Amino acid sequence: RLREATRQVRALGTRLQAALFLSQDAERELDSLRQLLADVQPPVCAWLVFAHGEEVTGGQWLRLARRYLRDAEPTAQFVGGTNAYFTQLNRQRPAVADLDAVAYSLNPQVHAFDNYSLVENLAGQAATVESARRFVEGRPLIVSPVTLRPRFNPAATGPEPEPAPGELPTQVDTRQMSLFGACWTLGSLKYLGESGAYSATYYETIGWRGVMEREAGSPLPDRFPSIPGAVFPLYHVLADVGEFRDGQILPSACSDPLTVEGLVLQQGERRRVLLANLTPMPQRVMVRDLPAVVRVRMLDDTNAQQAMCAPAVYRAWAGNVAQPVDGVLTLDLRPYAVARLDGVME
């Protein structure tokens, strides 16, 4: 698993956040890992340190991990917190003296599961960051991982049951491959980014909890009818943000955030506005403060299959030229559409 993760992050041009789950035999485990690191040499930027049986990392585990691993990757952060949710972090606030950063995971489906509830939960993501900043004493906040469904039940007292034959695992949501999934991801990026989260880790790379389907296709095509080898629409949202690497997120506001959300990116003179129609109904949107000329590219039900099956072709399309009037452009968004507006600020 470490070798495959290393191969993937090198292909992506990024670094690895490695989660360690330590037992009472932690010294032997860390010594074994240290030997493996010398062989694999993964580009690690952070060690997320957790301990079996503890909801929130105790300082002794961080000190132990630092003693064994600090020389393997001198610039890597040592991160504590919880593999569960902000709730657990807030209940058992960590002593931050031994932490370089604080981590918790996030998903929108602990209590409700319909699309509208998932949309209502978006703003709450920013609230978790803002609340955590009050007790982490300036430490960076790492939200990892962000998933559509819970990965496990942190309140469970025993092993979770296996899915019935022919049923999806409880961690899998068919909206992973949907336009709604792309819209929700855009909203999540907006709220976590604008609220000042240091980093956010989304989904997996391949498979029904990832950003693209495996070449062999879905193991349960009747339940998860994806296209073998295709990317999911949320892939393009992440790619659109990734193209502004080393840029910044600018604050933006919508008059009806339960209907449409937007994310504004800037890198030098380049500016990109991403919009998501969060509803199953067409929406007319007015976008303000735009440059004189923009290119508009849509991702919706009319071209989603092409974007999924031929992502390189779709991404090579810059979009149609539009000219805002006094900086204002009116757009019609189809249900669960994602719009990308690119321009150069004067």
N, C-alpha and C positions, 0 to 999 in steps of 0.2 A: 504493500500500500504506500509506503514512503517513497519507493522508487517511482511508482506511477504518479504520485502527487508531484514529485520533483520534475518529472518529464512534462507534466501539464503546465506547471507554473513557469517553467523555462520557455515553453512554446508560447505562453501568453505574455511573456515579458514582465512578469510580476514576481512577487515573493510569497512565501508560504507562512500562514499562521497555523502552527501545529498545536493541537489540543492534546494534552497529556492527562491521563486518568491514572492516578497513583494509588497503590494499595499500601498496606502496612509493610510490604516488602519493597518500599520505594527506592531504597538505596541500590538494591540489586537491579531494579528496573531501570533506573537512571544510568547506572554504569553500563548496562547492556545497550541502552540507547546511545550513549556517548560513543561506544565502539562502532555502532552502526553508522552514526553520523560521519565518522572519519572515512568510511567507505563510500557512502552515497553522496555526501556533501550537498545537502539540500539548501537552497537559498532561503533561510528562515528569517522572517522579520519579527516574529513574536511567538513566544511560548505561552499558550493558554493553559494554566496549571489548575487542575481539579483533583479532588480526592474522592475515592469511593466512600459512600456513606456520609458525605458532607455536602450540604446544599450550597454553601459558600466557602471558598477557599480560605483555610487558615494560614497565617503568616509563616508557620513552620515549613509548610510545603513549598512556599516560594523561596525561602532561604535555602532549602535543600536542593531544589531544582537549579537555583542560581549557582550553587557550589559545584554542581556536576556539569552544567551546560554553558556557563558564561564564556569559556574559552573556545567552544565549538563555533559560535557565531557572536563575536563581541558586540555587534550593534543590535542584536535582537532584544526586544522588550520582554520582561517577565510580567505576565498578566494574571491577575486573580479575578475573582468574582464568582459567577455561577454559570453552569451549563443549562440551567433552567431559565426562569423569566425574571423580569424586573421585580415582580412580587417577592421572590425569594431574596433578591439582593436588598430590597428595601427593608424586609423583616430582619435580616441578619447583616446589617451594614458592616462591610469589611474594615478591618484596620488597614489603612492604606500605606503605612510607613514602608512596607516591603514591596509595594506594587509600583511598577512603571505605568500601568494602565489598568482599567477595570472593564470586565466583559459581562454581558448577559445576552441571552437569545431572545427571539421575538417571533411570534406568529399571530394571526388575527382570528383564530378559530377555537378559543378555549370554551366559550359559552354560546356562541351563535355562529351559523354556518352559511347563511344566505348572502348573496352578492351585496345587498344594501348594507347589511351589518359589517361586512368586510370593508366597505367604503367608509362607513361611519368610524371605524377603528383607525383609519389612517392618521387623523390628527392626534390620536392618543400616543402614537409613536414619538412624536415630538415631546409630548408631556413626560414620557419616561426619561428622555435625555435631559430635559430641563430639571426634573426632580432629582435625578442621580447626580447632576452637577453640584447640588447643594451639599452633598456629603462625601464626595470623592476627593475633596481638597485639591482641585485643579488637575487631577489625573485625567488623561485622555480616556474617552469612552468608546469601547469597541462593541458593536452590536453584531453578534455572530453566534450561530447563523440566523438569517432571516428566511423563514420557510412559510409556505401557504398553510400547511397542516402541522399540528404538534408532532414532534419527533418521538416523544414518549410522554408518559404521565408522571410528572414529578411527585404526585401524591400517592402513586401506586405502592402497595405493600408487598407485592409479589410479581412474578413474571407476567408480562402482558400476553394474552392468548394469541396464537397464530391465526391469521385470517382463514376463513372457511375456504374450501376448494373452489376456485373460480372467482373469488372475491379479491378486491384490491386490498393491499395493506392499509392500515389506518393512516399511515404517513403520506399516502398518495392522494392527490386531488386532481381530477380530470381538468380543472381550470388551469393547471400548469401549462397546458398546450393551447390555451385559448387567447383570444384578443382581450378578454377581461383580465386574464393574468398579466398581460402586458400593461394594461391601464393601472392595475393595482400596484405593479412594480414601480411604475413612474411616480405614482403618488407616494409610495414608501420612500423612494429616493429623495423626493422633494422634502418631506417632513424630517427625515433623519439628517439630510444634508443641511437644511436651513437651520435646524436646531443646534448644530455644532457637533454632531457625532464625529469622532476621529476617523472611524472606518466602519463599513458595513459589509458583511459577507453574505451573498445571496445564493441560495439553492445549492445544487450540485452541478457538475459539468455535463454529464451524459446520463440519459435514462429518464424515467417518468417523474423524478424529482429534480431534473436538471434544466439546462437551457437548450438541449437538443436531444433528439432521439437516437438511440444506438442504431447501427446499420442493420442489425437483425430485426429491429422493430420492437414493439411492445410485447412483453411476455403474456399479456392478457388483452389481445386486440379487441375482443368484444366489450371489455370494460374500459379500456384505455385505447381508443381507436386512433392512434397517432400514425404519422407517415414515417416509415423506416428511413433513417438517415437524414430526416429534415430537422431544421431548427424550429424552435417554438417562437411565437411572436415576441415574447419578452426578451429573447436574444437580441432583437434589434433595438429595444430600449436601452439595454446595457451597452450595446455597441455604440449607440448614439452618444451616450454619456462618456464612454471610453475614448471617443475621438477628441474630447476636450480634456484629456489628461494634462495635469499641471495647470488647469484653468481654475475657475472659481464658480460657485453657485451664488447667484444674485437673488435677493428676496423678491417674491412675487405674491400677488393676491388675486383671488377670484371672488366675484360677487356671489357665487353659488357653489361652494367647494364640494358639496355632495353630488353635484352634476358634472362639473368639469374641473380638472386640476391642471396646473402648469408648473414646469420646471425651467428656469432660465440659467443658461450657462454662458460664461464669457472667458475667452482666452485672447489676450491682446485686444485687437480690434474686432475679432470675430465674436458674434453673439448667436446663440441658438436658443430657440424657445420650443419646448416639447409640451404638447397638450394632450390630454386624455379625456375622452367622453366616457364617464363612469357609469353610464346608463344604457339600457337597451332601446332608447329612443333617439332619433336624430336631434342634434342640438346646434343652434346658431350661436356663434361666439364672436365677440369683438375683442381684438387684441390691440393693445395700445403701446405707445412708445417704441415703435419699430423704425428701422432705417427706411430710406426712400425706396429701396428695392429689396425684396426677399425672394427666396426660393422655398416653395411649399411642397413637401412630400407627405403623402398620406399612407397609412397602413390601416386597412379596414377589410370588410368582408369581400370587397371586389378584387383585392389583390393579395390577400393573406396567403393563399396557397402558393402563389408564385414566390412570395417573399420567404416562405418556409422551405420550398423545394430548391430554389435557386438564390440563396441569400447573397452571393457575390454580385449577381446581376442586379438584384434589387438595390443593394447598397451602392452600386455604381451610378444609380439614377439620382441626380441631384435634386429633382423636383421641378415643378412648374414655376415660372417667373410671375410674381405678383407685385403690384405697386400700391402700397398703403396710401391712404389719403390723410394728410396731416398726421402721419404716424400711426393711423388706425386701419386695421384690416379686418374685414368680416369674413368668417369661415363657416361653412356648413360641415359638421362632423357627423358621419354615419354612426350607428350604434357601436359602442366600444371601439371607436376609432382612435388612433394615435396620429397626431400631426406633428411634423417637424418643420420649423421655420428657421431658415439660415439667412443671415445678413451680415454686412460689415458696417460697423458704427463709424460715423463721420467724426 
